[in-house]
Amino acid sequence: MINTFIGNLGHLMVILAFVSSLITAYSYYQYTVVPEIEKASWRKFSRIFFYIHAVSAISIGVILFNIIHNFRFEYFYAYSHASRALPVHYMISSFWEGQEGSFILWIFWDVILGLFLIHTNKSWEGPVMVVFSLVQAFLVSMILGVVIGDLKIGSSPFILLRDVANAPIFQMNPDFVPEDGTGLNPLLQNIWMVIHPPTLFLGYASTLVPFAYLMAGLWTGKYKEWIRPALPWTIFSALILGMGIIMGAYWAYVTLNFGGYWNWDPVENASYVPWLIIVASIHTMITFKKSSTALKTSIVLIILQFILVLYATFLVRSGVLGDTSVHSFTDLGLSGQLLIYLFFFMFVAIFLSARAWKNIPTSEKEASVYSREFWIFIGATTLGLMAFQVILPTSIPVYNAIVESFGGISNMAPPADQIEFYTKFQLWFGVVLALLTAVGQFFWWKKMDKKELKNALATPYIISLILAAIIISVAKVWNITFMVIVMAATFTIVANATILSKLLKKSTFKLAGGSLAHIGLGLILIGVMFSSGYSDVISLNMSGLTYKRDWEDELNKENVLLWINQPLQMKDYEVVYRGRNKKLEGVPGYVNVNKLESTDNVNEAIALEDINVNGKTYHKKGDKVNIVLEENSYFEIEYFKDQQHQFTLFPMSQPNPTMGLISSPDSKHFLNKDLYTHISAINSYDDPEWGEDEFYEVTPGEQFHLGDYITTFEGGEVMEEVEGVELEEGDVAVKAKLVIQDHDRQIHLDPIFLIRGNRIGKIPTVNHDLGVKIQVDNISPETNQFVFKANNYQKDYVVMKALVKPYINVLWIGTIIMLIGFGVAIYRRYDEFIKMRDKGLE
């Protein structure tokens, strides 16, 4: 039965959120411009409607999640993104997998930020909330789902499946509800996809706060006062958006199988570019607070970071990147709306800036080479160039679309090798930044001339050269480019550590944010250089086999074929594939598939034997068990060195009917490296083509060759009970006990022979790992011989790739230290704002 009430309620909440945001914008505008005597009533009225907007916006998210969680597949959104097989945490991921859900997430974060600003601001509430409310109106319009003639405004998440799908079943039965949905994209079935999108969208949403303060300042004539309240929020944006980007990189590292964490995909670039501009704006804003310079630059950068977030939204959601990015959404017909959203705020920002430009304070003093202003300017320029170098090639599909919309033809194409193209520029920009952050920090805390600068830098310079020489020698870094990176990174680490130590001795930890962030930058440079530049593939194909003809030569050369239980030498390691496993709810680790038998129910199986882990019994034989995502298989790969077991990895693969083989790697983390393993090809169990019948006459205790295996027939055993068969009086059941020796493993096969009167029954045993099916075909009591009939097919195997990522932990440690630095800076700047606000100098 279709439940239309909850969808109609969702539609109502969307309309209420949209209308209330417009009323809030108008009422806050009135609050800003009316005489002081009328402000109290307008403020109260404005807040009431923003609260209404907040409740309705949050209700939209609650209703949509209710639809997903309760498997209401009559709704298109639930059918397209969820399924009964998903655990709750992946249902959360499915909430924001689609465009509508991610817009709702963005709206939610803006609501939270707006509520916070209302209760922490005094003089800024009115003009800031006008901007906030207008942005909310645009965002909510994206999920309105209103169609007026040929005009479509937004895409509703509460539309019914029958209104979208042109399927005959809905003509015969309009109330038809599918039993299951299509499910979550397998690549998104990862815990990092539960927390990465909310973090990223909070970063996007938070860029609105400094932009709103700036617009409020330009509107009300507070051309420089906006800097103080906006600065901590700008740093907050850098922290959260940076954290979201890092989470996305780590998700790529642990989920995707390209062997890295950053692929310079256009969607990755779309979030990276605004972050660079945000970081540049932080430095220029701090410069203004210190010396009353760079105010106009700060205004330009704050506008640019918000517009770039809107542009990134357009790139990802318009479908323009469809052929160049694996991350982008399909076009829902929202391209026009997204462009209106972008151009509206861009023109408003340009208009307000142009109107106020001649009144904005500027400094006529020329910046000396030995001033912090000069070094900040060079650093901000470098960050801007980094952003420019990335956004231009990323925007080539947009340029092509514009040319084609005017009837022209454009043959411009994005870089063929994205990683090489972007990395060769960005690494050198990174080196320049490292040097600037090393030298610039000394100017930041003290005025210096040429002599003082030489004296201050001498010790860090010498120490960094010694450390760099040690790193280069020990790690055998002989590439000249990598040597420069090591020296620059080491220099910024040592120089900023010197400043940090002085700050901690003379002042408080509150001032250490910049030094920590810059130390993090140096560590990131070293981590990126080693983990990418010296990544070592150890799974080299020495057999000369071509695994797949449609694979490139590199893929065939960098993967090895592992037959089950058969050891293979792989550089320093001997590796053995031990079979397929599943994850069970409430059971630690993995369980071999041979211990489970699937039922007709989703994610359910029966235990074929007791399931024990570390001496504890979690399930008894015959128990029904719940599998975590039954379609996922985890391939057990054991690593040995000097005949001693070192560790076991469980890379995951899922055969997907539309996307092919979806694989996620597993890694062994060492202090100085990761050993990264992923599956490239697997054997299929579906409808095996069994070979011709082969017969063996064997007596108890005799050995024989069953295909490639030495097999021992230990004898027969009369059974009192046979599982699944009800024995009658006079029935005889005999179990043949066979032991197959497969390298270092013994596999037991127990086919059963039944005799009932003058009829016989044969219950074969199948082992998919070995590709063997065997049954007792006959028993000769006179000669004490058993006749076995056997069939064979392809034994189980995997084709896998393994590579070593040296010093990748340096990268992750660097990102953490950088984010801690941003956090310390937020605390300092927000504390300053609160103190000034309480003094009436907000």
FIGU-963381 format. One record per residue (C-alpha): x, y, z. Coordinates in steps of 0.5 Angstrom, whole numbers, always signed. Layout:
R    c1    c2    c3
R     X     Y     Z
...
END
This chain:
R    c1    c2    c3
R    +0    +0    +0
R    +3    +7    -2
R    +4   +12    +4
R    +3   +19    +0
R    +2   +22    +7
R    +9   +22    +9
R   +11   +25    +2
R    +6   +30    +2
R    +8   +32    +9
R   +15   +33    +6
R   +13   +37    +0
R    +9   +42    +5
R   +15   +43    +9
R   +19   +44    +3
R   +14   +50    +1
R   +14   +52    +9
R   +22   +53    +9
R   +22   +56    +2
R   +17   +62    +4
R   +19   +63   +11
R   +26   +64    +9
R   +24   +69    +4
R   +20   +72   +10
R   +26   +72   +14
R   +30   +76    +9
R   +25   +81    +8
R   +24   +82   +16
R   +31   +82   +17
R   +32   +87   +12
R   +27   +92   +15
R   +30   +90   +22
R   +37   +93   +19
R   +34  +100   +16
R   +28  +102   +21
R   +29  +107   +26
R   +32  +104   +33
R   +25  +105   +36
R   +22   +99   +31
R   +28   +95   +31
R   +26   +90   +37
R   +19   +88   +34
R   +22   +87   +27
R   +28   +83   +31
R   +23   +79   +34
R   +19   +78   +28
R   +25   +76   +24
R   +27   +71   +29
R   +20   +67   +30
R   +20   +66   +22
R   +28   +64   +22
R   +26   +59   +27
R   +20   +57   +23
R   +25   +56   +17
R   +29   +52   +22
R   +24   +47   +24
R   +21   +46   +17
R   +28   +45   +14
R   +30   +40   +20
R   +23   +36   +19
R   +25   +35   +11
R   +31   +31   +13
R   +27   +27   +18
R   +22   +26   +13
R   +27   +24    +8
R   +31   +19   +13
R   +24   +16   +15
R   +22   +14    +8
R   +29   +11    +7
R   +29    +7   +14
R   +22    +4   +13
R   +24    +2    +6
R   +18    +6    +3
R   +20    +4    -4
R   +14    +7    -7
R   +18   +14    -7
R   +23   +15   -13
R   +29   +17    -8
R   +29   +11    -3
R   +28    +6    -9
R   +34   +10   -13
R   +39   +10    -7
R   +37    +5    -1
R   +36    -3    -1
R   +34    -7    +5
R   +41   -10    +5
R   +44    -4    +8
R   +45    -3   +15
R   +43    +3   +18
R   +50    +7   +18
R   +50    +6   +10
R   +42    +8   +10
R   +45   +15   +13
R   +50   +15    +7
R   +44   +14    +2
R   +41   +20    +5
R   +46   +24    +2
R   +48   +20    -4
R   +43   +24    -9
R   +43   +31   -11
R   +37   +33    -7
R   +39   +29    +0
R   +46   +33    -1
R   +42   +40    -2
R   +38   +38    +5
R   +45   +37    +8
R   +47   +44    +6
R   +41   +47    +8
R   +41   +44   +15
R   +48   +46   +16
R   +46   +53   +14
R   +40   +53   +19
R   +45   +51   +25
R   +50   +56   +23
R   +45   +61   +23
R   +42   +59   +29
R   +49   +60   +32
R   +50   +67   +29
R   +43   +70   +32
R   +45   +68   +39
R   +52   +70   +39
R   +52   +77   +35
R   +49   +84   +37
R   +50   +89   +32
R   +51   +84   +26
R   +45   +80   +26
R   +40   +84   +22
R   +45   +85   +15
R   +48   +78   +16
R   +42   +74   +17
R   +39   +78   +11
R   +44   +74    +7
R   +43   +68   +10
R   +36   +68    +9
R   +37   +69    +1
R   +42   +64    +1
R   +37   +59    +4
R   +32   +61    -1
R   +36   +59    -6
R   +38   +52    -3
R   +31   +50    -1
R   +29   +52    -9
R   +33   +47   -11
R   +29   +41    -8
R   +22   +45    -9
R   +20   +40   -15
R   +15   +45   -18
R   +13   +45   -25
R   +10   +51   -29
R    +9   +49   -36
R   +16   +48   -39
R   +19   +51   -33
R   +22   +46   -27
R   +24   +49   -21
R   +28   +44   -16
R   +28   +37   -16
R   +23   +34   -10
R   +26   +28    -6
R   +19   +26    -5
R   +16   +25   -12
R   +13   +18   -13
R   +17   +12   -17
R   +10   +12   -21
R   +11   +19   -23
R   +18   +18   -26
R   +19   +11   -28
R   +15   +10   -35
R   +14    +2   -33
R    +8    -2   -36
R    +7    -5   -29
R    +4    +2   -26
R    -1    +2   -32
R    -3    -4   -29
R    -3    -3   -22
R    -2    +4   -20
R    -1    +2   -13
R    +5    -2   -14
R   +11    -2    -9
R   +18    -5   -11
R   +20   -11    -6
R   +27    -7    -6
R   +31    -1    -8
R   +37    -1   -13
R   +41    +0    -7
R   +47    +5    -5
R   +53    +5   -10
R   +58    +0    -8
R   +64    +5    -8
R   +60    +9    -2
R   +59    +3    +2
R   +64    +5    +7
R   +64    +8   +14
R   +68   +14   +11
R   +62   +16    +7
R   +58   +17   +13
R   +62   +22   +16
R   +66   +25   +10
R   +60   +29    +6
R   +57   +32   +12
R   +64   +35   +14
R   +65   +37    +7
R   +58   +40    +7
R   +59   +44   +13
R   +66   +47   +10
R   +62   +49    +4
R   +56   +52    +9
R   +61   +56   +13
R   +64   +60    +7
R   +57   +63    +7
R   +59   +66   +14
R   +65   +71   +12
R   +61   +72    +6
R   +55   +75   +10
R   +59   +79   +14
R   +63   +82    +8
R   +56   +84    +5
R   +53   +86   +11
R   +60   +91   +12
R   +59   +93    +5
R   +52   +95    +6
R   +52   +98   +12
R   +59  +102   +11
R   +63   +98   +16
R   +68   +97   +11
R   +73   +94   +16
R   +70   +92   +22
R   +67   +86   +19
R   +74   +83   +19
R   +74   +82   +26
R   +68   +77   +27
R   +69   +74   +20
R   +76   +72   +21
R   +75   +66   +26
R   +69   +64   +21
R   +74   +64   +15
R   +79   +60   +19
R   +73   +55   +21
R   +72   +54   +14
R   +79   +52   +12
R   +79   +47   +18
R   +72   +44   +16
R   +73   +44    +9
R   +80   +42    +9
R   +78   +36   +14
R   +73   +34    +9
R   +78   +34    +3
R   +83   +30    +8
R   +77   +25    +9
R   +75   +24    +2
R   +83   +23    +0
R   +83   +18    +6
R   +76   +15    +3
R   +79   +14    -4
R   +85   +11    -1
R   +82    +5    +3
R   +76    +4    -2
R   +78    +6    -9
R   +83    +1   -12
R   +88    +6   -16
R   +93    +6   -11
R   +93   +13    -8
R   +89   +18    -5
R   +88   +24   -10
R   +87   +23   -17
R   +86   +30   -19
R   +79   +29   -21
R   +75   +35   -23
R   +70   +34   -17
R   +76   +33   -12
R   +79   +40   -15
R   +72   +43   -15
R   +73   +43    -7
R   +81   +44    -7
R   +81   +51   -10
R   +76   +54    -6
R   +80   +52    +0
R   +86   +55    -3
R   +83   +62    -3
R   +80   +61    +4
R   +87   +60    +6
R   +90   +66    +2
R   +84   +70    +5
R   +86   +68   +12
R   +93   +71   +11
R   +91   +77    +8
R   +85   +79   +14
R   +90   +77   +19
R   +95   +82   +16
R   +90   +88   +16
R   +89   +87   +23
R   +96   +87   +24
R   +98   +93   +20
R   +91   +96   +16
R   +94   +93    +9
R   +91   +88    +5
R   +83   +90    +6
R   +81   +90    -1
R   +85   +84    -3
R   +81   +81    +3
R   +75   +83    +0
R   +76   +80    -7
R   +78   +73    -4
R   +72   +73    +1
R   +68   +74    -5
R   +72   +69    -9
R   +72   +63    -4
R   +64   +64    -4
R   +63   +64   -11
R   +68   +59   -12
R   +64   +54    -8
R   +58   +56   -12
R   +62   +55   -18
R   +64   +48   -15
R   +57   +46   -14
R   +55   +48   -21
R   +61   +44   -24
R   +59   +37   -20
R   +51   +38   -20
R   +50   +41   -27
R   +52   +34   -31
R   +58   +38   -35
R   +63   +34   -32
R   +59   +27   -34
R   +65   +25   -38
R   +71   +27   -34
R   +69   +25   -27
R   +67   +19   -24
R   +64   +23   -18
R   +60   +28   -21
R   +52   +28   -21
R   +48   +27   -27
R   +44   +33   -29
R   +37   +34   -26
R   +35   +40   -30
R   +38   +44   -25
R   +43   +48   -29
R   +40   +54   -30
R   +38   +55   -23
R   +45   +53   -21
R   +47   +59   -25
R   +42   +64   -23
R   +44   +62   -16
R   +52   +63   -18
R   +51   +70   -22
R   +46   +73   -17
R   +51   +73   -11
R   +56   +75   -16
R   +53   +81   -18
R   +51   +83   -11
R   +58   +82    -9
R   +61   +86   -15
R   +55   +92   -14
R   +56   +93    -7
R   +64   +92    -7
R   +64   +97   -13
R   +59  +102    -9
R   +64  +102    -3
R   +71  +101    -7
R   +73  +109    -6
R   +71  +109    +1
R   +75  +103    +3
R   +81  +105    +7
R   +88  +103    +4
R   +95  +104    +6
R   +99  +108    +2
R  +106  +105    +5
R  +110  +101    +0
R  +111   +94    +3
R  +119   +93    +4
R  +122   +86    +2
R  +123   +86   +10
R  +116   +86   +12
R  +111   +81   +14
R  +106   +85    +9
R  +111   +83    +3
R  +111   +76    +5
R  +104   +75    +6
R  +102   +78    -1
R  +107   +73    -4
R  +104   +67    +0
R   +97   +70    -2
R   +99   +70    -9
R  +102   +63   -10
R   +96   +60    -7
R   +92   +64   -12
R   +96   +62   -17
R   +95   +55   -15
R   +88   +55   -15
R   +88   +59   -22
R   +93   +53   -25
R   +88   +48   -22
R   +81   +51   -24
R   +83   +53   -31
R   +84   +46   -34
R   +78   +43   -30
R   +73   +48   -33
R   +75   +46   -40
R   +68   +42   -40
R   +65   +48   -38
R   +68   +52   -44
R   +66   +47   -49
R   +59   +47   -47
R   +59   +55   -47
R   +62   +55   -54
R   +57   +49   -57
R   +51   +53   -54
R   +53   +59   -59
R   +53   +54   -64
R   +61   +53   -64
R   +65   +47   -64
R   +71   +46   -59
R   +76   +41   -59
R   +79   +43   -52
R   +80   +37   -48
R   +82   +36   -41
R   +89   +33   -39
R   +90   +26   -41
R   +94   +24   -35
R   +91   +29   -30
R   +96   +26   -24
R  +102   +28   -28
R   +99   +35   -31
R   +97   +38   -24
R  +102   +35   -20
R  +108   +37   -23
R  +106   +44   -22
R  +103   +44   -15
R  +109   +40   -12
R  +113   +46   -14
R  +108   +51   -12
R  +108   +47    -5
R  +116   +48    -5
R  +115   +56    -6
R  +110   +56    +0
R  +114   +52    +4
R  +120   +57    +3
R  +115   +63    +4
R  +112   +60   +11
R  +119   +58   +13
R  +122   +66   +12
R  +115   +69   +13
R  +114   +67   +20
R  +120   +71   +23
R  +117   +77   +20
R  +111   +76   +23
R  +113   +76   +30
R  +118   +81   +30
R  +121   +87   +25
R  +127   +85   +22
R  +132   +88   +17
R  +137   +84   +13
R  +142   +83   +18
R  +137   +80   +23
R  +134   +76   +18
R  +140   +72   +16
R  +142   +71   +24
R  +135   +69   +25
R  +135   +64   +19
R  +142   +61   +20
R  +141   +56   +25
R  +134   +53   +22
R  +138   +53   +16
R  +144   +49   +18
R  +139   +44   +22
R  +135   +43   +16
R  +140   +42   +11
R  +143   +37   +16
R  +136   +33   +17
R  +135   +34    +9
R  +142   +30    +8
R  +140   +25   +13
R  +133   +24   +10
R  +136   +24    +3
R  +142   +19    +5
R  +137   +14    +9
R  +131   +14    +4
R  +136   +14    -2
R  +133   +20    -5
R  +137   +21   -11
R  +132   +25   -16
R  +134   +32   -16
R  +126   +35   -16
R  +125   +30   -10
R  +131   +33    -6
R  +129   +40    -7
R  +122   +38    -4
R  +125   +35    +2
R  +130   +41    +3
R  +124   +46    +3
R  +120   +42    +7
R  +125   +40   +12
R  +127   +48   +12
R  +119   +50   +14
R  +119   +45   +19
R  +125   +47   +23
R  +124   +54   +22
R  +117   +54   +25
R  +119   +49   +30
R  +124   +54   +32
R  +118   +60   +32
R  +114   +55   +36
R  +119   +53   +41
R  +120   +61   +43
R  +112   +62   +43
R  +111   +57   +48
R  +117   +59   +52
R  +115   +67   +52
R  +107   +67   +51
R  +101   +62   +51
R   +99   +56   +46
R   +94   +60   +44
R   +99   +64   +39
R  +102   +57   +36
R   +96   +56   +31
R  +100   +59   +25
R  +107   +55   +26
R  +103   +48   +27
R   +99   +49   +21
R  +106   +51   +17
R  +109   +45   +20
R  +104   +41   +18
R  +105   +43   +11
R  +112   +41   +11
R  +110   +34   +13
R  +105   +33    +8
R  +110   +35    +3
R  +115   +30    +5
R  +109   +25    +6
R  +106   +26    -1
R  +113   +26    -4
R  +115   +19    -1
R  +108   +16    -2
R  +107   +17    -9
R  +114   +18   -12
R  +117   +12    -9
R  +111    +8    -9
R  +113    +1   -10
R  +109    -5   -14
R  +111   -12   -11
R  +106   -16   -15
R  +110   -17   -21
R  +108   -22   -26
R  +114   -26   -27
R  +110   -32   -31
R  +109   -28   -37
R  +101   -30   -37
R   +96   -25   -40
R   +91   -25   -35
R   +86   -21   -39
R   +87   -19   -46
R   +83   -12   -45
R   +88   -10   -40
R   +93    -5   -41
R  +100    -8   -41
R  +102    -5   -34
R   +96    -8   -31
R   +98   -15   -33
R  +105   -14   -31
R  +103   -11   -24
R   +98   -16   -22
R  +100   -24   -20
R   +95   -30   -20
R   +94   -33   -14
R   +91   -40   -14
R   +88   -42    -7
R   +93   -45    -2
R   +98   -45    -7
R  +104   -40    -5
R  +107   -35    -9
R  +114   -31    -8
R  +113   -24    -8
R  +119   -20    -7
R  +120   -20    +0
R  +114   -24    +2
R  +111   -31    +0
R  +103   -30    -1
R   +98   -35    +0
R   +91   -34    -2
R   +86   -38    +3
R   +79   -37    +0
R   +73   -32    +1
R   +70   -30    +7
R   +64   -26    +9
R   +63   -21   +15
R   +57   -23   +20
R   +54   -18   +25
R   +56   -19   +32
R   +62   -23   +30
R   +69   -20   +30
R   +73   -21   +24
R   +71   -25   +18
R   +68   -32   +17
R   +70   -37   +11
R   +64   -38    +6
R   +65   -45    +7
R   +62   -45   +14
R   +55   -41   +11
R   +50   -43    +7
R   +45   -38    +4
R   +38   -38    +5
R   +33   -34    +1
R   +33   -28    +5
R   +37   -22    +4
R   +43   -22    +8
R   +42   -29   +12
R   +45   -35   +12
R   +45   -42   +16
R   +52   -44   +20
R   +54   -50   +17
R   +59   -51   +23
R   +60   -48   +30
R   +63   -41   +29
R   +69   -39   +34
R   +73   -33   +34
R   +79   -33   +39
R   +76   -39   +43
R   +69   -36   +44
R   +63   -39   +40
R   +59   -34   +37
R   +54   -38   +33
R   +52   -46   +34
R   +51   -50   +28
R   +45   -49   +25
R   +44   -42   +27
R   +41   -37   +23
R   +46   -31   +22
R   +46   -24   +19
R   +51   -23   +14
R   +53   -15   +13
R   +52   -14    +6
R   +52   -21    +3
R   +54   -19    -4
R   +61   -17    -1
R   +67   -22    -1
R   +73   -21    +3
R   +79   -25    +0
R   +84   -28    +5
R   +91   -27    +3
R   +96   -29    +8
R  +103   -26    +8
R  +110   -30   +10
R  +117   -28   +11
R  +122   -33   +12
R  +117   -38   +13
R  +114   -35   +19
R  +107   -32   +18
R  +107   -24   +18
R  +100   -22   +17
R   +93   -23   +14
R   +89   -18    +9
R   +82   -18    +7
R   +81   -14    +1
R   +74   -14    -1
R   +71   -15    -8
R   +64   -15   -11
R   +61   -17   -18
R   +56   -11   -20
R   +52   -12   -26
R   +52    -5   -28
R   +59    -3   -26
R   +63   -10   -26
R   +68   -12   -21
R   +68    -7   -15
R   +74    -8   -11
R   +76    -4    -4
R   +84    -5    -2
R   +86    -7    +5
R   +93    -5    +8
R   +98    -7   +13
R  +100    -1   +17
R  +107    +0   +19
R  +110    +5   +22
R  +114    +7   +16
R  +110    +5   +10
R  +103    +1    +8
R  +103    -5    +4
R   +97    -4    +0
R   +93   -10    -3
R   +87   -10    -8
R   +84   -15   -12
R   +83   -14   -20
R   +80   -20   -22
R   +76   -26   -19
R   +74   -33   -21
R   +66   -34   -22
R   +62   -39   -18
R   +56   -38   -22
R   +54   -43   -26
R   +60   -47   -26
R   +62   -51   -33
R   +63   -58   -30
R   +68   -63   -33
R   +67   -70   -36
R   +65   -75   -31
R   +71   -79   -28
R   +71   -85   -24
R   +76   -88   -19
R   +75   -95   -16
R   +79   -94    -9
R   +79   -99    -3
R   +80   -96    +5
R   +87   -93    +6
R   +89   -92    -1
R   +91   -86    -4
R   +89   -83   -11
R   +90   -77   -16
R   +83   -73   -16
R   +85   -68   -21
R   +91   -65   -19
R   +91   -67   -12
R   +93   -73    -8
R   +87   -76    -4
R   +87   -81    +1
R   +80   -85    +2
R   +80   -86   +10
R   +74   -91    +9
R   +67   -91   +10
R   +63   -90   +16
R   +55   -92   +17
R   +51   -86   +19
R   +45   -86   +24
R   +43   -79   +22
R   +44   -76   +15
R   +42   -68   +16
R   +36   -66   +11
R   +34   -74   +10
R   +29   -77   +15
R   +32   -85   +15
R   +27   -90   +15
R   +28   -97   +19
R   +32  -101   +14
R   +36   -96   +11
R   +43   -96   +10
R   +47   -89   +10
R   +55   -89    +9
R   +59   -83    +9
R   +66   -84    +5
R   +71   -80    +9
R   +76   -77    +3
R   +82   -72    +5
R   +85   -68    +0
R   +92   -65    +1
R   +92   -58    -2
R   +99   -56    -1
R   +99   -54    +7
R   +92   -55    +8
R   +88   -62    +9
R   +81   -61    +6
R   +76   -66    +8
R   +70   -69    +3
R   +64   -73    +6
R   +60   -76    +0
R   +54   -80    +3
R   +51   -86    +0
R   +44   -88    +1
R   +41   -95    +1
R   +33   -96    +2
R   +31  -103    -1
R   +33  -104    -8
R   +34   -96    -9
R   +40   -92    -8
R   +41   -85    -7
R   +47   -81    -8
R   +49   -74    -4
R   +55   -71    -7
R   +60   -66    -4
R   +62   -60    -7
R   +68   -56    -6
R   +68   -49   -10
R   +75   -47    -7
R   +78   -53   -11
R   +73   -54   -16
R   +71   -61   -14
R   +65   -65   -14
R   +65   -72   -12
R   +60   -77   -10
R   +60   -85    -8
R   +57   -88   -15
R   +57   -95   -12
R   +60  -100    -7
R   +62  -107    -8
R   +62  -111    -1
R   +65  -117    -4
R   +72  -113    -6
R   +71  -107    -1
R   +71  -102    -6
R   +68   -95    -7
R   +67   -93   -14
R   +67   -85   -14
R   +65   -80   -19
R   +68   -74   -20
R   +67   -67   -24
R   +72   -61   -24
R   +72   -54   -26
R   +76   -48   -25
R   +79   -48   -18
R   +79   -42   -14
R   +84   -36   -15
R   +85   -29   -15
R   +89   -24   -19
R   +91   -18   -14
R   +96   -12   -14
R  +100   -10    -8
R  +105    -4    -7
R  +108    -1    -2
R  +107    +6    +0
R  +113    +9    +4
R  +112   +14   +10
R  +105   +15    +8
R  +104   +16   +15
R  +108   +22   +15
R  +102   +25   +10
R   +97   +23   +15
R  +100   +26   +21
R  +102   +33   +17
R   +94   +34   +16
R   +93   +32   +23
R   +98   +37   +25
R   +95   +43   +20
R   +88   +42   +22
R   +90   +42   +30
R   +94   +49   +28
R   +87   +51   +25
R   +83   +49   +31
R   +88   +53   +35
R   +88   +59   +31
R   +80   +59   +31
R   +80   +59   +39
R   +85   +65   +39
R   +81   +69   +34
R   +74   +67   +37
R   +76   +69   +44
R   +78   +76   +41
R   +72   +77   +38
R   +68   +75   +44
R   +72   +80   +48
R   +71   +86   +43
R   +64   +84   +43
R   +63   +85   +50
R   +66   +91   +50
R   +61   +94   +45
R   +67   +94   +39
R   +64   +88   +35
END
